[in-house]
Amino acid sequence: MTLYHSATSPYVRKVMVLAHEAGLVDRIALVPASGTPLDPGSVPLEANPLGKVPVLTRPEGGALYDSRVICAYLDALAGDRFYPQGARRWDCLTLEATADGMLDAALSIMYETRLRAEPMRSDAIVAGQWSKIARSVTLLEDRWLAYLAGPLCMGQMALGCALGYLDFRLADRGWRKHAPTLSRWQDEFSARDSMAMTTPPG
Ligand SMILES: N[C@@H](CCC(=O)N[C@@H](CS)C(=O)NCC(=O)O)C(=O)O
């Protein structure tokens, strides 16, 4: 398999964390690729017309995207270990969707503040996107700690990558101050080998 990969992409990181946890890393060749909404750069558009990474090409042919589809595919290859069955399944999927939504909002802030020409930047857009993240952090601190203490699942891996991205790119906004227990969970989760081996470069 070939994974179009960027070391700073939190969505790529989700795939790599799962690959480490599932023991699939040796079966995946990494090809550097990256783009922005302004320029798809080196992302293979014939494989993903959306111009985003991650993209996974399979030995049997056909490219997969986005990160949720790739993670579900890799988990199936590894024997269905990280998307639980029964009631926990829906919690796991909702947690992954929450983490991905936090990432979508964080990326939107990065694009607004780094890509858009200064006179056209909107503080209101940035504030609105940050409020999505802040509400999610509050919800996770208030209602998800018992789930987070349970067996490893893809939702937890996605959350570890989302909170890691906030630390990487938006640390000055101080999400940890408002969620002390979630902050401790993130510290412990980040110590896993799969997270340590995929930390974005300084
Ligand atoms: N929903 C997608 C999001 C992927 C995504 O936004 N990747 C970023 C890199 S972190 C990208 O390639 N952005 C380029 C663009 O938005 O055109 C996923 O889960 O894979």
The ligand as an SDF file (V2000), in Angstrom:
LIG
                    3D

 20 19  0  0  0  0  0  0  0  0999 V2000
  -11.6490   15.1210    5.8830 N   0  0  0  0  0  0  0  0  0  0  0  0
  -10.3100   14.9320    5.4040 C   0  0  0  0  0  0  0  0  0  0  0  0
   -9.4900   16.1950    5.6610 C   0  0  0  0  0  0  0  0  0  0  0  0
   -8.0960   16.0890    5.0390 C   0  0  0  0  0  0  0  0  0  0  0  0
   -7.4050   17.4480    4.9890 C   0  0  0  0  0  0  0  0  0  0  0  0
   -8.0320   18.5140    5.1110 O   0  0  0  0  0  0  0  0  0  0  0  0
   -6.0720   17.4020    4.8150 N   0  0  0  0  0  0  0  0  0  0  0  0
   -5.3220   18.6420    4.6920 C   0  0  0  0  0  0  0  0  0  0  0  0
   -3.9170   18.4710    5.2640 C   0  0  0  0  0  0  0  0  0  0  0  0
   -3.9530   18.4880    7.0100 S   0  0  0  0  0  0  0  0  0  0  0  0
   -5.1840   18.9690    3.2200 C   0  0  0  0  0  0  0  0  0  0  0  0
   -4.7010   18.1490    2.4600 O   0  0  0  0  0  0  0  0  0  0  0  0
   -5.6260   20.1900    2.8420 N   0  0  0  0  0  0  0  0  0  0  0  0
   -5.5710   20.6590    1.4860 C   0  0  0  0  0  0  0  0  0  0  0  0
   -6.8770   21.3160    1.0910 C   0  0  0  0  0  0  0  0  0  0  0  0
   -7.7470   21.5560    1.9520 O   0  0  0  0  0  0  0  0  0  0  0  0
   -7.0270   21.5910   -0.0970 O   0  0  0  0  0  0  0  0  0  0  0  0
   -9.6870   13.6950    6.0930 C   0  0  0  0  0  0  0  0  0  0  0  0
  -10.1940   13.2850    7.1500 O   0  0  0  0  0  0  0  0  0  0  0  0
   -8.7550   13.0900    5.5230 O   0  0  0  0  0  0  0  0  0  0  0  0
  1  2  1  0
  2  3  1  0
  2 18  1  0
  3  4  1  0
  4  5  1  0
  5  6  2  0
  5  7  1  0
  7  8  1  0
  8  9  1  0
  8 11  1  0
  9 10  1  0
 11 12  2  0
 11 13  1  0
 13 14  1  0
 14 15  1  0
 15 16  2  0
 15 17  1  0
 18 19  2  0
 18 20  1  0
M  END
$$$$
